């Protein structure tokens, strides 16, 4: 005689419940690179050393650069963005920064930007014919 659907459903439900309880209470998964004892307030999550750093020969780090299209007049805005990216992400990878402008960068701009970045910085000029919209294209 075949089991009743309610008995089968109850059995499957109990097996699933026991599996979940076992997974929660009887298995452990170690946290990699976790400090053993940390004084309250002294752990810096941004100090974690990622295995994908550029000086690791077995790294999965890809070759890339941060490309920025910016004018001299936007110095304060770009410094805010640079600080945020460097603090939260690029300090681990040191991807180079490439800055593009439609005119020569001022010395003030170069010095301010380079003081915020540990990685290599390069400054480039975009020719005027590449800076403007071509005929037939509309700006959004």
N, C-alpha and C positions, 0 to 999 in steps of 0.2 A: 504494500500500500504506500502511495506517495505521501511525503510529509505535507502538512497543511501549509499554505502560504504564510500564515501568521507565525508559525513555529520557525520556518526558514528565515523569515525576515528578522525575528527576534534573535536567532542564532547569529546571523550575519552582523546585526547591530552590536551584540555583546562582544563578538570577536574584534570588531572595529574599535569599540570602546577600550578593550584590554590592550590593543595595539597602541592606541593613542596614549593611554596611561603609562604603559611601559616605555614609550618613546620619551615622555616627559620626565619620568622619575628615575629611570634606570640607565639612560645613555648620557654620555657627556661628550661635548665637542670642545676641544681646547681652543683658546683664543690665541692666535699667533702673535708673537712679539709683544705680549702683554707684560708690563712690569709687575714683579711679584708684590712689592709693597710700595705704595705711593702715598706720600703725605697729603692730607686734604688740601686741595687748591694748588698743588704743585705740578700736576700733570698737564702738559701742553700737547693737545692733540695734533698741532701742526709740526711738532718735533719728531713725529713718527717717520722713520727712515723707510721709504718705499723701495722694494727690491728692483724697481724699474728705473732707478737712477741712471744717469748717463755714464757714470764711471763703472757700472756693473757690466762686464762683458757678456753675461747671460741674460741681459735685460730684454724685455719685450718693448722697450721704448722705441717709438718710431722716429724717423727723421722728420722734423717739422720746424716751423718758425711761426712766431706771432706777428702778423702783418697788420699794420695800423695806418689808416689814411687820416691824417690830421694836419691842421694848420697851426701856425705859431700862436694865433690868438686863442686857441683852445688848450693852452698849457695847463691851467688848473683842472679842467675836466679830465684830461688824459692822465694827469698825475694821480687823481683819485682812482681811475680805472687801473692804472699800473700798480698802485699800492695794493688794491684789492686782489688782483690776479697774482701778484708776487707773494702776498701773505698767505693766500689760501691754496695755491696750486703750483705756480711756476718755481717757487723756491726749492721744490723737490726735484724738478726736471731740468731747470736752467735752459729752457728753449730760448734761442736768440730772438731778439726783437728787431723788426724792420719797419722803419717809419717812412711814409711817403707824403710829399707835400707838393703844391704847385709852384712853390718858390723856395729859395734857399732857407734852411732852418737857421734861426738865430743862435748865437752862442749861448744865450740865456736858456733857450729851449733845450739845447743839447746837454748842457751841464745839469739842468734840473732833472731831466729824464735819466741820464746816466747815473746820477746819484741815487736813484730809486731802484735800479736794476743791477743785479749781480752778473747777469748773462751778457753776451755780446750784443751791442746795439749798432745798427747801421742806419744811415740817413740817406734818402734818395729823393730826387726831384722827378716828378711826372711831367713830361712835355705837355705844353698847352693843348696840343691837338688830341691828346689822350684824356685830358681833364674835362673837357666840355662834352655835352651831348651832341651827337652827330645829327645832321638834318634827317628828319623822318622819325626820330625817337622822341617820345614824350616822357617828361619827368613825372613821377607819381607824387 
